[in-house]
């Protein structure tokens, strides 16, 4: 009945939605009826009081407020009913539109994924990180691919990352797998999957990156760009018991105990630091260098007592180093320098905003890695 009623109402009247007209008219009727009842009640009360004061019957008897209230209530009820029906009809229309839009999106997505799947070599794929190779600075990266294609005898799937290429072979699970060597310096490397068939070559890019909507059990391994840290020597350092005091000529006296501990590469224990130099600078100008190998307090642990007159600039400290393979290092501690200010309090610690980038270069001077620092 409701649908039949609203079916005969035009969608718009004078450019305004018909449903909105019903809202407006219903609201106006409700307001007018309430105002009418209030006015009528005041007139009725006035005339009754006047008649009682003059002790005369009114010339024209008025309908009682109760009867008027009933009449007004009926009109208001009809208006409210129309209002509610219009609201429900509007809500049902909106829900129907939302549902249609949702279903259309589902249909569009289904078509998109179906059409896209036809163009893809791999309907699904996964990566697994394997052994590290310190001699080449690479890591084994195994890719497994699921495909809807039916390969012929002469067809083959290959996968390539950089100069490393492998042919994928079918396993017992129906997936095609192969292993390449990816650089340990590159986080989440991408490679090219290629179908080589007769004279045709079809390719698809696969990326070793975290994929959305995977459970922890299905989450694939990724090269996160930190694997290199196991293949090169590392160190720890800290500035302890630092104090700042005013000195003559507007200078500051800085005292601090610097500790440095060196560690060999985890994946290649023969790769160690052969040279370590602790460097201090003020606003980029070096004022002290200390060859730690000559200041050794232990086999791999070094301590230096800094006691220096400096200006009021920022004091950085970093380590210059070389390893067994001839690589060179400039290593800052991440987010740290020695605070050099009049209000310095040792209890505040010595961490602040990020300092310069750390770098590693090979024996030919080629930059291997630039990073914010070590912890």
N, C-alpha and C positions, 0 to 999 in steps of 0.2 A: 504493500500500500504506500509506504513512504517513498520507495523508488518511483512508483507510478506518479505520485504527487509531484515530486521534484523533477520528473521527466518533462513535464509541461512548462516548467519555469525556464525562461531563457537564461543562458549563462551570464549575460551582462545586460544591464539597463542603464542607458546613458553613460556607457563606459565604465560602470562600477559593477563588480561581481554581484550577482543576485543574492548569494548567501550573505554578503556584507549588508545589502539592503534589508534583509530579514533581521539581522542583528540590530541595525539602526532603528527600524520601525518598532521591533519588539521592545527595545530599550526606551524609546520615546513613549510608547503606550504605557509601559510600567511606570515611568516617571510621572506622566500626566495623570494616571489613575491615583497615584499616591498623593500628588499635589491636590487633585480634585477632592479626595476624601478629607484631607486636612482642612481645606478651605470650607467644604460643606459642614464639617464638624464644628468649626469655629462659628459659622453663621447660625447653625442649629442651636449651639450653646448660647449665643448672643440673644436670639429670639426667645428662647425659653426663659432666660434670666429676665428679659424685658417684660415678658408676660407675667412672670411671678411678681415683679416689682409693681407693675400697674394693675395687677389682679384682673387681667383681661385675657380672654382666649384669643390666640392669634387668628387673624382674618383668614389666613391660608395655612392649614396644617402642613407641616413638613414631614417627609418620610423619615423614619427613625434612623440614626447612624448605623444601627445594626444591620438594617435592610440594605442601606447604601454600602456598608462594608462587605456584605455578601455579594452584591452586584459587582463592586470593584474587585473583590477577590476572584470572582469568576473570570472577569476580563484579564486580570493579571495572570491568573492560572493559564488561560489560553495563550497569552503572550509568552509566558515562561516556557510553556510546552513547545511552542513554535521555536523559541530560542534554543532550547535543549535539542530538539529534533534537528534544527539547522546545524548546531555544533556537532552532533553525532554524525550527521551526513557529511559535514566538512572533514571531520577526523577520519571517517571511513574512506573518503576520497583521497585524503593525503596518504593514508596507509596503503591504499591501493596503488597510488603513484609510486610510493617508496618501494613497495613490493615489486612493481613492474620494473622500476629502475634497477633494483637488485638482481632480478631475474635476467634482465638485459645484460647487466655486467657479467653475470655468471656465464651467459651464452657467449658474450664477446670474448671473455677470458678462455672459455673452452675452445672457441674457434681459433683464438690467437695461439694457445699452446699446441693445439693440433697442427696448425699450419707451421708454427715454429719448429715443432718436433720433426716435421718432414724435412726441414732444412738442416737439422743438426746431425752431426755424426754420432755424438755421444748423448744419449738420453739421460745418463747419469754418470758421475765419475767421482773418484776419491783419490787422495794422496796419502802417502806414508813416508815419513822421514827416516832415513837409515843411517849408515855409518858416516863418520867425518873423515876427511882426507887432508891432513895438515900439509902434506907435500904439495898439493895442488890448490888448497884453499877451497875445496868443494865438499858437498855433502850429497849422499845418495838420496834421490827423490824418486819413489816408485809411484807411477800413476796407473790406476785401474779404471777401465772404461766399459760401460754397458751401452750397447748399441742395438737399434732395431734393424739395422742393415743385415742382409744375408751376404756374406763375403764369398766371392768366387775363389777358385784355386790360385789365380794369379793376383788377386787383390791383397793388399796389405795395409795395415794401419801403422803409422809411425808417429812418434812424439818427439819434439825437439825443444830444448831450452838452451838458447845461445848456440854454441857449437857442439853441444852434446845431443846425440840423436839415438833413439832406440826403436826397434820394431816391436810392436805389441803382439803378444802371443795369447791365444785363448786358453783359459784355465778350466778346471773342472766345474767351476760355478758359472761358466759361460761368459765371464768378464775377460777382457783383453788387458794384459798387464805388461809393463816394461819399466826399466830403471834408467834414469839419466843422472848426470852429475850437475848440480846447481851450485852457483856461487854462494858461499856462506855470508857474503856481504849484503846480498839482496834479500829483503824481506818479501815474502809472498810472491815468488817469481811466477810469471805467466809463460806458458809454452804453446806450441802450435801442434794440434792433432791433425794429421793429414791422411786421407784415404787415397792411396795410389792405385788406380785401376786403369789398365790399358794406357791410354794417353790422357786420361782425365785425372785431375788432382783437385780434391775438395778439402778445404781446411776449416778448422774451428779453433778458437783460442780458449784454452783452459787455464784457470788461475788457481794457484795454491793459496787460497785465502779462506778465512772462516766463512762458512755458509750459514745463512739464516734458517731458523725453524728446524734445527737439528737437535735431537736429544743428546745428552752427554754420552750415551752409549754409542751413538752413531757419529759423533763429532770427529771429523777427520783431522789428522796431524797436519801442521803447517810449519813452514820455515818462517820463524818470527824475526829473523835478523839479529839474533843474539848468539847463534851457534858459533860464530867466530871467536867468542870469548873463551871457549874451551881449547882453541887451537893456538892461542898466543899467550905469552906470560902476562900476568896481571899483578896489581899491587893495591895495597891499602895505605892510607895516610891520614893524619889528623894533626891539628894544631891544638896543643893542650896547655893549660895554665897560662893563658895569654893575659898580659897586663899592659896597659898604656898609661904613661905618666908624662906630664909636661916637662920639657927640658929648656935649655937656653936657646935664644935666638928664634923663638917661635916653633921650635922642633918638638917632636914627640919621641919618647924613649919606648921602644917596643921590646918586650921580653916574651918569648913563647918557646915551648918545647915541641919540635916537629918530629913526628915518628913516621917511618915508612917501612912497610913490610912487603917484600916481593915474593911472588909465587910462580913456579914454572907452569907451562901450558898443561892443562889437564889431559888433552888428547895426545900430547907429545912432550914427555917430561924432559927431553933433551933440549927443548927450546926454552931458554932462560934469558933474563936480562944480563948482559955483559957490561953495560955501563949505566950508571944512574947518577944524575946530577940534579940537585934541588936548587931551584931558582926562585928568587924573590924580586918583585918589582913594585914600584910605586907609580900608579897611573901609567903603566906600560913601560916605565924606564927601569931597567935592571939595576939593582944596587948590591946584590949578593948572589954568588954561585958557590955551591958546595958539592964536591965530588963525594957522593955517599960511600962509594966503595973504599975510600980512604978513611972514612969516619965510622966504619962498621962497629956495631955493638953486639952483633950476633951474625950468624951465617947468612940469614936473609932479612934481618931486622936492623934498621938504622935509626939513630936518634941524633938530632942536631938542636943545640941550644941557641936560639936567636936572641941577640942582644944588640939592638941597632938604633942609631939616631936617624929618624926619617922626618919627612914633612907631614902634612895632614891629609894626604891623598889616600886613595884606595890601595891597600896592600894585597897583591895577589901572590900566591905561591903555586908552583907547578913542578913537574918532574920531566926532565929530558932523559931519554933512555934509548938504548939499542939492544937488540936481542941476537941470539945465536945466528939467525938467518940473515942478519944485516938490515932488518927493518928498523925504522926510527920512530920514536914516540914523543909526543908532547902531551902530557896528561895533567889535566886539571881535576880537582875533586869537584863533583857536581854541586852546584848551588852554594859554593863556599868561598869566602876570602876572610882575611883577618880584619875585623872591624877596627877602624882607626879614627876615633872621635873623642872629644873631651868628656862626653858622658858615657864612655864605654864601661860596662859592668860585666865582669867575667861570667857571672851567673846566667847572662843572656845567651851564652854560647857564641860560636863564631860562624854561624850560617847566615847567609843573606841571599840576595838575588843572584841569578846565574852569572857566572864568569864566562871566560872565553871558551870556545870549542876545543875539545881534545882532538888530536889527529894521529893517524898512523900512516906512514909512507914506506914503500918498499925500498930496496937497495938502489934502485934507479931513480928514486925521487918521485915515483908515481903515487898519488894519494890513494890509499886503500880505504880509509874510513875517517869520517869526521863525525863526532858525536858530542853530546852536551857534557860528558864527564863520567867519572866512575863514582860509586858510592863508598 
